[in-house]
Amino acid sequence: MSKGPATFRQRDVSAAIKAAKAAGCTIVRVEVGKDGRVVLVLATHGEKPGLGEKPANEWDEVLK
């Protein structure tokens, strides 16, 4: 049984990542939707990846 046609190609994702890096952007996350949409989540200017995200459990910060 076939899964159906692929909605995105690996080369499209690779090209998007390569273009973002060439532009000096920092990629935080890459998302590929079921519809084949490729989204690159970029860090804002001066932001380091992983910073500014909520902790997995807000009580981790409270109980520190």
mmCIF file of the N, C-alpha and C atoms, coordinates in Angstrom:
data_MODEL
# 
_entry.id   MODEL 
# 
loop_
_atom_site.group_PDB 
_atom_site.id 
_atom_site.type_symbol 
_atom_site.label_atom_id 
_atom_site.label_alt_id 
_atom_site.label_comp_id 
_atom_site.label_asym_id 
_atom_site.label_entity_id 
_atom_site.label_seq_id 
_atom_site.pdbx_PDB_ins_code 
_atom_site.Cartn_x 
_atom_site.Cartn_y 
_atom_site.Cartn_z 
_atom_site.occupancy 
_atom_site.B_iso_or_equiv 
_atom_site.pdbx_formal_charge 
_atom_site.auth_seq_id 
_atom_site.auth_comp_id 
_atom_site.auth_asym_id 
_atom_site.auth_atom_id 
_atom_site.pdbx_PDB_model_num 
ATOM 1   N N  . MET A 1 1  ? 0.836  -1.178 0.000  1.00 0.00 ? 1  MET A N  1 
ATOM 2   C CA . MET A 1 1  ? 0.000  0.000  0.000  1.00 0.00 ? 1  MET A CA 1 
ATOM 3   C C  . MET A 1 1  ? 0.887  1.250  0.000  1.00 0.00 ? 1  MET A C  1 
ATOM 4   N N  . SER A 1 2  ? 0.591  2.142  -0.874 1.00 0.00 ? 2  SER A N  1 
ATOM 5   C CA . SER A 1 2  ? 1.387  3.351  -1.024 1.00 0.00 ? 2  SER A CA 1 
ATOM 6   C C  . SER A 1 2  ? 0.964  4.427  -0.027 1.00 0.00 ? 2  SER A C  1 
ATOM 7   N N  . LYS A 1 3  ? 1.916  5.227  0.398  1.00 0.00 ? 3  LYS A N  1 
ATOM 8   C CA . LYS A 1 3  ? 1.627  6.347  1.293  1.00 0.00 ? 3  LYS A CA 1 
ATOM 9   C C  . LYS A 1 3  ? 1.149  7.560  0.520  1.00 0.00 ? 3  LYS A C  1 
ATOM 10  N N  . GLY A 1 4  ? 1.248  7.531  -0.768 1.00 0.00 ? 4  GLY A N  1 
ATOM 11  C CA . GLY A 1 4  ? 0.858  8.672  -1.590 1.00 0.00 ? 4  GLY A CA 1 
ATOM 12  C C  . GLY A 1 4  ? 2.084  9.481  -1.974 1.00 0.00 ? 4  GLY A C  1 
ATOM 13  N N  . PRO A 1 5  ? 1.880  10.475 -2.812 1.00 0.00 ? 5  PRO A N  1 
ATOM 14  C CA . PRO A 1 5  ? 3.019  11.277 -3.267 1.00 0.00 ? 5  PRO A CA 1 
ATOM 15  C C  . PRO A 1 5  ? 3.591  12.127 -2.142 1.00 0.00 ? 5  PRO A C  1 
ATOM 16  N N  . ALA A 1 6  ? 4.887  12.333 -2.205 1.00 0.00 ? 6  ALA A N  1 
ATOM 17  C CA . ALA A 1 6  ? 5.549  13.181 -1.208 1.00 0.00 ? 6  ALA A CA 1 
ATOM 18  C C  . ALA A 1 6  ? 5.089  14.624 -1.393 1.00 0.00 ? 6  ALA A C  1 
ATOM 19  N N  . THR A 1 7  ? 4.858  15.302 -0.287 1.00 0.00 ? 7  THR A N  1 
ATOM 20  C CA . THR A 1 7  ? 4.379  16.683 -0.365 1.00 0.00 ? 7  THR A CA 1 
ATOM 21  C C  . THR A 1 7  ? 5.518  17.693 -0.352 1.00 0.00 ? 7  THR A C  1 
ATOM 22  N N  . PHE A 1 8  ? 6.722  17.245 -0.012 1.00 0.00 ? 8  PHE A N  1 
ATOM 23  C CA . PHE A 1 8  ? 7.880  18.131 -0.068 1.00 0.00 ? 8  PHE A CA 1 
ATOM 24  C C  . PHE A 1 8  ? 9.095  17.313 -0.470 1.00 0.00 ? 8  PHE A C  1 
ATOM 25  N N  . ARG A 1 9  ? 10.109 18.008 -0.928 1.00 0.00 ? 9  ARG A N  1 
ATOM 26  C CA . ARG A 1 9  ? 11.346 17.341 -1.315 1.00 0.00 ? 9  ARG A CA 1 
ATOM 27  C C  . ARG A 1 9  ? 12.463 17.790 -0.376 1.00 0.00 ? 9  ARG A C  1 
ATOM 28  N N  . GLN A 1 10 ? 13.328 16.868 -0.050 1.00 0.00 ? 10 GLN A N  1 
ATOM 29  C CA . GLN A 1 10 ? 14.459 17.152 0.821  1.00 0.00 ? 10 GLN A CA 1 
ATOM 30  C C  . GLN A 1 10 ? 15.301 18.284 0.251  1.00 0.00 ? 10 GLN A C  1 
ATOM 31  N N  . ARG A 1 11 ? 15.442 18.337 -1.060 1.00 0.00 ? 11 ARG A N  1 
ATOM 32  C CA . ARG A 1 11 ? 16.268 19.387 -1.667 1.00 0.00 ? 11 ARG A CA 1 
ATOM 33  C C  . ARG A 1 11 ? 15.651 20.767 -1.462 1.00 0.00 ? 11 ARG A C  1 
ATOM 34  N N  . ASP A 1 12 ? 14.308 20.850 -1.363 1.00 0.00 ? 12 ASP A N  1 
ATOM 35  C CA . ASP A 1 12 ? 13.668 22.138 -1.080 1.00 0.00 ? 12 ASP A CA 1 
ATOM 36  C C  . ASP A 1 12 ? 14.011 22.614 0.333  1.00 0.00 ? 12 ASP A C  1 
ATOM 37  N N  . VAL A 1 13 ? 13.995 21.688 1.290  1.00 0.00 ? 13 VAL A N  1 
ATOM 38  C CA . VAL A 1 13 ? 14.342 22.024 2.670  1.00 0.00 ? 13 VAL A CA 1 
ATOM 39  C C  . VAL A 1 13 ? 15.818 22.428 2.741  1.00 0.00 ? 13 VAL A C  1 
ATOM 40  N N  . SER A 1 14 ? 16.670 21.655 2.080  1.00 0.00 ? 14 SER A N  1 
ATOM 41  C CA . SER A 1 14 ? 18.102 21.958 2.085  1.00 0.00 ? 14 SER A CA 1 
ATOM 42  C C  . SER A 1 14 ? 18.389 23.313 1.458  1.00 0.00 ? 14 SER A C  1 
ATOM 43  N N  . ALA A 1 15 ? 17.695 23.628 0.376  1.00 0.00 ? 15 ALA A N  1 
ATOM 44  C CA . ALA A 1 15 ? 17.911 24.917 -0.291 1.00 0.00 ? 15 ALA A CA 1 
ATOM 45  C C  . ALA A 1 15 ? 17.461 26.074 0.601  1.00 0.00 ? 15 ALA A C  1 
ATOM 46  N N  . ALA A 1 16 ? 16.351 25.902 1.305  1.00 0.00 ? 16 ALA A N  1 
ATOM 47  C CA . ALA A 1 16 ? 15.868 26.952 2.202  1.00 0.00 ? 16 ALA A CA 1 
ATOM 48  C C  . ALA A 1 16 ? 16.847 27.178 3.348  1.00 0.00 ? 16 ALA A C  1 
ATOM 49  N N  . ILE A 1 17 ? 17.375 26.104 3.907  1.00 0.00 ? 17 ILE A N  1 
ATOM 50  C CA . ILE A 1 17 ? 18.349 26.221 5.001  1.00 0.00 ? 17 ILE A CA 1 
ATOM 51  C C  . ILE A 1 17 ? 19.622 26.889 4.505  1.00 0.00 ? 17 ILE A C  1 
ATOM 52  N N  . LYS A 1 18 ? 20.098 26.472 3.354  1.00 0.00 ? 18 LYS A N  1 
ATOM 53  C CA . LYS A 1 18 ? 21.314 27.040 2.785  1.00 0.00 ? 18 LYS A CA 1 
ATOM 54  C C  . LYS A 1 18 ? 21.147 28.535 2.517  1.00 0.00 ? 18 LYS A C  1 
ATOM 55  N N  . ALA A 1 19 ? 19.991 28.930 1.992  1.00 0.00 ? 19 ALA A N  1 
ATOM 56  C CA . ALA A 1 19 ? 19.734 30.342 1.709  1.00 0.00 ? 19 ALA A CA 1 
ATOM 57  C C  . ALA A 1 19 ? 19.678 31.169 2.989  1.00 0.00 ? 19 ALA A C  1 
ATOM 58  N N  . ALA A 1 20 ? 19.044 30.630 4.022  1.00 0.00 ? 20 ALA A N  1 
ATOM 59  C CA . ALA A 1 20 ? 18.949 31.349 5.296  1.00 0.00 ? 20 ALA A CA 1 
ATOM 60  C C  . ALA A 1 20 ? 20.332 31.530 5.920  1.00 0.00 ? 20 ALA A C  1 
ATOM 61  N N  . LYS A 1 21 ? 21.145 30.485 5.881  1.00 0.00 ? 21 LYS A N  1 
ATOM 62  C CA . LYS A 1 21 ? 22.502 30.582 6.432  1.00 0.00 ? 21 LYS A CA 1 
ATOM 63  C C  . LYS A 1 21 ? 23.351 31.561 5.631  1.00 0.00 ? 21 LYS A C  1 
ATOM 64  N N  . ALA A 1 22 ? 23.193 31.564 4.307  1.00 0.00 ? 22 ALA A N  1 
ATOM 65  C CA . ALA A 1 22 ? 23.951 32.489 3.460  1.00 0.00 ? 22 ALA A CA 1 
ATOM 66  C C  . ALA A 1 22 ? 23.571 33.938 3.754  1.00 0.00 ? 22 ALA A C  1 
ATOM 67  N N  . ALA A 1 23 ? 22.332 34.145 4.188  1.00 0.00 ? 23 ALA A N  1 
ATOM 68  C CA . ALA A 1 23 ? 21.865 35.490 4.528  1.00 0.00 ? 23 ALA A CA 1 
ATOM 69  C C  . ALA A 1 23 ? 22.279 35.883 5.946  1.00 0.00 ? 23 ALA A C  1 
ATOM 70  N N  . GLY A 1 24 ? 22.958 34.988 6.660  1.00 0.00 ? 24 GLY A N  1 
ATOM 71  C CA . GLY A 1 24 ? 23.432 35.298 7.998  1.00 0.00 ? 24 GLY A CA 1 
ATOM 72  C C  . GLY A 1 24 ? 22.407 35.037 9.092  1.00 0.00 ? 24 GLY A C  1 
ATOM 73  N N  . CYS A 1 25 ? 21.363 34.310 8.770  1.00 0.00 ? 25 CYS A N  1 
ATOM 74  C CA . CYS A 1 25 ? 20.307 34.026 9.746  1.00 0.00 ? 25 CYS A CA 1 
ATOM 75  C C  . CYS A 1 25 ? 20.684 32.820 10.595 1.00 0.00 ? 25 CYS A C  1 
ATOM 76  N N  . THR A 1 26 ? 20.179 32.814 11.826 1.00 0.00 ? 26 THR A N  1 
ATOM 77  C CA . THR A 1 26 ? 20.349 31.672 12.709 1.00 0.00 ? 26 THR A CA 1 
ATOM 78  C C  . THR A 1 26 ? 19.029 30.912 12.738 1.00 0.00 ? 26 THR A C  1 
ATOM 79  N N  . ILE A 1 27 ? 19.074 29.657 12.347 1.00 0.00 ? 27 ILE A N  1 
ATOM 80  C CA . ILE A 1 27 ? 17.872 28.838 12.294 1.00 0.00 ? 27 ILE A CA 1 
ATOM 81  C C  . ILE A 1 27 ? 17.664 28.182 13.652 1.00 0.00 ? 27 ILE A C  1 
ATOM 82  N N  . VAL A 1 28 ? 16.489 28.398 14.216 1.00 0.00 ? 28 VAL A N  1 
ATOM 83  C CA . VAL A 1 28 ? 16.155 27.813 15.501 1.00 0.00 ? 28 VAL A CA 1 
ATOM 84  C C  . VAL A 1 28 ? 15.446 26.479 15.306 1.00 0.00 ? 28 VAL A C  1 
ATOM 85  N N  . ARG A 1 29 ? 14.564 26.428 14.301 1.00 0.00 ? 29 ARG A N  1 
ATOM 86  C CA . ARG A 1 29 ? 13.771 25.226 14.089 1.00 0.00 ? 29 ARG A CA 1 
ATOM 87  C C  . ARG A 1 29 ? 13.302 25.182 12.639 1.00 0.00 ? 29 ARG A C  1 
ATOM 88  N N  . VAL A 1 30 ? 13.131 23.973 12.110 1.00 0.00 ? 30 VAL A N  1 
ATOM 89  C CA . VAL A 1 30 ? 12.566 23.769 10.783 1.00 0.00 ? 30 VAL A CA 1 
ATOM 90  C C  . VAL A 1 30 ? 11.296 22.953 10.955 1.00 0.00 ? 30 VAL A C  1 
ATOM 91  N N  . GLU A 1 31 ? 10.201 23.457 10.377 1.00 0.00 ? 31 GLU A N  1 
ATOM 92  C CA . GLU A 1 31 ? 8.925  22.756 10.463 1.00 0.00 ? 31 GLU A CA 1 
ATOM 93  C C  . GLU A 1 31 ? 8.466  22.399 9.056  1.00 0.00 ? 31 GLU A C  1 
ATOM 94  N N  . VAL A 1 32 ? 7.964  21.175 8.892  1.00 0.00 ? 32 VAL A N  1 
ATOM 95  C CA . VAL A 1 32 ? 7.390  20.743 7.622  1.00 0.00 ? 32 VAL A CA 1 
ATOM 96  C C  . VAL A 1 32 ? 5.966  20.297 7.911  1.00 0.00 ? 32 VAL A C  1 
ATOM 97  N N  . GLY A 1 33 ? 4.997  20.986 7.322  1.00 0.00 ? 33 GLY A N  1 
ATOM 98  C CA . GLY A 1 33 ? 3.591  20.670 7.542  1.00 0.00 ? 33 GLY A CA 1 
ATOM 99  C C  . GLY A 1 33 ? 3.143  19.496 6.694  1.00 0.00 ? 33 GLY A C  1 
ATOM 100 N N  . LYS A 1 34 ? 2.000  18.963 7.047  1.00 0.00 ? 34 LYS A N  1 
ATOM 101 C CA . LYS A 1 34 ? 1.439  17.839 6.290  1.00 0.00 ? 34 LYS A CA 1 
ATOM 102 C C  . LYS A 1 34 ? 1.147  18.221 4.849  1.00 0.00 ? 34 LYS A C  1 
ATOM 103 N N  . ASP A 1 35 ? 0.917  19.512 4.620  1.00 0.00 ? 35 ASP A N  1 
ATOM 104 C CA . ASP A 1 35 ? 0.627  19.981 3.265  1.00 0.00 ? 35 ASP A CA 1 
ATOM 105 C C  . ASP A 1 35 ? 1.892  20.248 2.457  1.00 0.00 ? 35 ASP A C  1 
ATOM 106 N N  . GLY A 1 36 ? 3.070  20.000 3.051  1.00 0.00 ? 36 GLY A N  1 
ATOM 107 C CA . GLY A 1 36 ? 4.327  20.197 2.348  1.00 0.00 ? 36 GLY A CA 1 
ATOM 108 C C  . GLY A 1 36 ? 4.943  21.563 2.566  1.00 0.00 ? 36 GLY A C  1 
ATOM 109 N N  . ARG A 1 37 ? 4.285  22.410 3.339  1.00 0.00 ? 37 ARG A N  1 
ATOM 110 C CA . ARG A 1 37 ? 4.800  23.752 3.610  1.00 0.00 ? 37 ARG A CA 1 
ATOM 111 C C  . ARG A 1 37 ? 6.039  23.651 4.495  1.00 0.00 ? 37 ARG A C  1 
ATOM 112 N N  . VAL A 1 38 ? 7.104  24.335 4.116  1.00 0.00 ? 38 VAL A N  1 
ATOM 113 C CA . VAL A 1 38 ? 8.349  24.346 4.865  1.00 0.00 ? 38 VAL A CA 1 
ATOM 114 C C  . VAL A 1 38 ? 8.480  25.703 5.539  1.00 0.00 ? 38 VAL A C  1 
ATOM 115 N N  . VAL A 1 39 ? 8.661  25.690 6.867  1.00 0.00 ? 39 VAL A N  1 
ATOM 116 C CA . VAL A 1 39 ? 8.781  26.927 7.636  1.00 0.00 ? 39 VAL A CA 1 
ATOM 117 C C  . VAL A 1 39 ? 10.100 26.890 8.389  1.00 0.00 ? 39 VAL A C  1 
ATOM 118 N N  . LEU A 1 40 ? 10.896 27.938 8.217  1.00 0.00 ? 40 LEU A N  1 
ATOM 119 C CA . LEU A 1 40 ? 12.119 28.085 8.997  1.00 0.00 ? 40 LEU A CA 1 
ATOM 120 C C  . LEU A 1 40 ? 11.833 29.103 10.088 1.00 0.00 ? 40 LEU A C  1 
ATOM 121 N N  . VAL A 1 41 ? 12.065 28.715 11.327 1.00 0.00 ? 41 VAL A N  1 
ATOM 122 C CA . VAL A 1 41 ? 11.910 29.634 12.450 1.00 0.00 ? 41 VAL A CA 1 
ATOM 123 C C  . VAL A 1 41 ? 13.301 30.170 12.744 1.00 0.00 ? 41 VAL A C  1 
ATOM 124 N N  . LEU A 1 42 ? 13.436 31.482 12.625 1.00 0.00 ? 42 LEU A N  1 
ATOM 125 C CA . LEU A 1 42 ? 14.738 32.121 12.771 1.00 0.00 ? 42 LEU A CA 1 
ATOM 126 C C  . LEU A 1 42 ? 14.841 32.861 14.095 1.00 0.00 ? 42 LEU A C  1 
ATOM 127 N N  . ALA A 1 43 ? 16.052 32.946 14.616 1.00 0.00 ? 43 ALA A N  1 
ATOM 128 C CA . ALA A 1 43 ? 16.294 33.714 15.834 1.00 0.00 ? 43 ALA A CA 1 
ATOM 129 C C  . ALA A 1 43 ? 16.237 35.196 15.484 1.00 0.00 ? 43 ALA A C  1 
ATOM 130 N N  . THR A 1 44 ? 15.756 35.985 16.422 1.00 0.00 ? 44 THR A N  1 
ATOM 131 C CA . THR A 1 44 ? 15.765 37.424 16.207 1.00 0.00 ? 44 THR A CA 1 
ATOM 132 C C  . THR A 1 44 ? 17.187 37.927 16.342 1.00 0.00 ? 44 THR A C  1 
ATOM 133 N N  . HIS A 1 45 ? 17.447 39.126 15.905 1.00 0.00 ? 45 HIS A N  1 
ATOM 134 C CA . HIS A 1 45 ? 18.800 39.691 15.907 1.00 0.00 ? 45 HIS A CA 1 
ATOM 135 C C  . HIS A 1 45 ? 19.391 39.643 17.315 1.00 0.00 ? 45 HIS A C  1 
ATOM 136 N N  . GLY A 1 46 ? 20.507 38.989 17.459 1.00 0.00 ? 46 GLY A N  1 
ATOM 137 C CA . GLY A 1 46 ? 21.212 38.920 18.734 1.00 0.00 ? 46 GLY A CA 1 
ATOM 138 C C  . GLY A 1 46 ? 20.733 37.809 19.652 1.00 0.00 ? 46 GLY A C  1 
ATOM 139 N N  . GLU A 1 47 ? 19.666 37.133 19.295 1.00 0.00 ? 47 GLU A N  1 
ATOM 140 C CA . GLU A 1 47 ? 19.135 36.061 20.134 1.00 0.00 ? 47 GLU A CA 1 
ATOM 141 C C  . GLU A 1 47 ? 19.905 34.783 19.861 1.00 0.00 ? 47 GLU A C  1 
ATOM 142 N N  . LYS A 1 48 ? 20.163 34.029 20.891 1.00 0.00 ? 48 LYS A N  1 
ATOM 143 C CA . LYS A 1 48 ? 20.814 32.742 20.737 1.00 0.00 ? 48 LYS A CA 1 
ATOM 144 C C  . LYS A 1 48 ? 19.747 31.654 20.713 1.00 0.00 ? 48 LYS A C  1 
ATOM 145 N N  . PRO A 1 49 ? 19.934 30.613 19.899 1.00 0.00 ? 49 PRO A N  1 
ATOM 146 C CA . PRO A 1 49 ? 18.946 29.537 19.849 1.00 0.00 ? 49 PRO A CA 1 
ATOM 147 C C  . PRO A 1 49 ? 18.719 28.931 21.225 1.00 0.00 ? 49 PRO A C  1 
ATOM 148 N N  . GLY A 1 50 ? 17.462 28.683 21.546 1.00 0.00 ? 50 GLY A N  1 
ATOM 149 C CA . GLY A 1 50 ? 17.132 28.065 22.826 1.00 0.00 ? 50 GLY A CA 1 
ATOM 150 C C  . GLY A 1 50 ? 16.807 29.067 23.910 1.00 0.00 ? 50 GLY A C  1 
ATOM 151 N N  . LEU A 1 51 ? 17.223 30.319 23.767 1.00 0.00 ? 51 LEU A N  1 
ATOM 152 C CA . LEU A 1 51 ? 16.918 31.318 24.774 1.00 0.00 ? 51 LEU A CA 1 
ATOM 153 C C  . LEU A 1 51 ? 15.552 31.918 24.492 1.00 0.00 ? 51 LEU A C  1 
ATOM 154 N N  . GLY A 1 52 ? 14.883 32.344 25.518 1.00 0.00 ? 52 GLY A N  1 
ATOM 155 C CA . GLY A 1 52 ? 13.590 32.965 25.343 1.00 0.00 ? 52 GLY A CA 1 
ATOM 156 C C  . GLY A 1 52 ? 12.450 31.977 25.244 1.00 0.00 ? 52 GLY A C  1 
ATOM 157 N N  . GLU A 1 53 ? 12.762 30.699 25.259 1.00 0.00 ? 53 GLU A N  1 
ATOM 158 C CA . GLU A 1 53 ? 11.715 29.696 25.225 1.00 0.00 ? 53 GLU A CA 1 
ATOM 159 C C  . GLU A 1 53 ? 11.251 29.418 26.643 1.00 0.00 ? 53 GLU A C  1 
ATOM 160 N N  . LYS A 1 54 ? 10.000 29.059 26.780 1.00 0.00 ? 54 LYS A N  1 
ATOM 161 C CA . LYS A 1 54 ? 9.474  28.703 28.080 1.00 0.00 ? 54 LYS A CA 1 
ATOM 162 C C  . LYS A 1 54 ? 10.087 27.381 28.524 1.00 0.00 ? 54 LYS A C  1 
ATOM 163 N N  . PRO A 1 55 ? 10.327 27.221 29.815 1.00 0.00 ? 55 PRO A N  1 
ATOM 164 C CA . PRO A 1 55 ? 10.806 25.915 30.283 1.00 0.00 ? 55 PRO A CA 1 
ATOM 165 C C  . PRO A 1 55 ? 9.728  24.868 30.061 1.00 0.00 ? 55 PRO A C  1 
ATOM 166 N N  . ALA A 1 56 ? 10.128 23.619 30.010 1.00 0.00 ? 56 ALA A N  1 
ATOM 167 C CA . ALA A 1 56 ? 9.181  22.532 29.771 1.00 0.00 ? 56 ALA A CA 1 
ATOM 168 C C  . ALA A 1 56 ? 8.090  22.518 30.838 1.00 0.00 ? 56 ALA A C  1 
ATOM 169 N N  . ASN A 1 57 ? 8.440  22.896 32.040 1.00 0.00 ? 57 ASN A N  1 
ATOM 170 C CA . ASN A 1 57 ? 7.486  22.938 33.145 1.00 0.00 ? 57 ASN A CA 1 
ATOM 171 C C  . ASN A 1 57 ? 7.734  24.217 33.914 1.00 0.00 ? 57 ASN A C  1 
ATOM 172 N N  . GLU A 1 58 ? 6.724  25.067 34.036 1.00 0.00 ? 58 GLU A N  1 
ATOM 173 C CA . GLU A 1 58 ? 6.938  26.362 34.693 1.00 0.00 ? 58 GLU A CA 1 
ATOM 174 C C  . GLU A 1 58 ? 7.348  26.224 36.151 1.00 0.00 ? 58 GLU A C  1 
ATOM 175 N N  . TRP A 1 59 ? 7.047  25.098 36.770 1.00 0.00 ? 59 TRP A N  1 
ATOM 176 C CA . TRP A 1 59 ? 7.456  24.886 38.156 1.00 0.00 ? 59 TRP A CA 1 
ATOM 177 C C  . TRP A 1 59 ? 8.962  24.692 38.293 1.00 0.00 ? 59 TRP A C  1 
ATOM 178 N N  . ASP A 1 60 ? 9.628  24.322 37.212 1.00 0.00 ? 60 ASP A N  1 
ATOM 179 C CA . ASP A 1 60 ? 11.087 24.202 37.259 1.00 0.00 ? 60 ASP A CA 1 
ATOM 180 C C  . ASP A 1 60 ? 11.719 25.531 37.651 1.00 0.00 ? 60 ASP A C  1 
ATOM 181 N N  . GLU A 1 61 ? 11.182 26.634 37.115 1.00 0.00 ? 61 GLU A N  1 
ATOM 182 C CA . GLU A 1 61 ? 11.700 27.965 37.446 1.00 0.00 ? 61 GLU A CA 1 
ATOM 183 C C  . GLU A 1 61 ? 11.310 28.374 38.861 1.00 0.00 ? 61 GLU A C  1 
ATOM 184 N N  . VAL A 1 62 ? 10.109 28.029 39.288 1.00 0.00 ? 62 VAL A N  1 
ATOM 185 C CA . VAL A 1 62 ? 9.627  28.408 40.606 1.00 0.00 ? 62 VAL A CA 1 
ATOM 186 C C  . VAL A 1 62 ? 10.436 27.701 41.698 1.00 0.00 ? 62 VAL A C  1 
ATOM 187 N N  . LEU A 1 63 ? 10.759 26.451 41.457 1.00 0.00 ? 63 LEU A N  1 
ATOM 188 C CA . LEU A 1 63 ? 11.431 25.645 42.486 1.00 0.00 ? 63 LEU A CA 1 
ATOM 189 C C  . LEU A 1 63 ? 12.951 25.721 42.453 1.00 0.00 ? 63 LEU A C  1 
ATOM 190 N N  . LYS A 1 64 ? 13.500 26.551 41.588 1.00 0.00 ? 64 LYS A N  1 
ATOM 191 C CA . LYS A 1 64 ? 14.966 26.679 41.514 1.00 0.00 ? 64 LYS A CA 1 
ATOM 192 C C  . LYS A 1 64 ? 15.544 27.218 42.785 1.00 0.00 ? 64 LYS A C  1 
# 
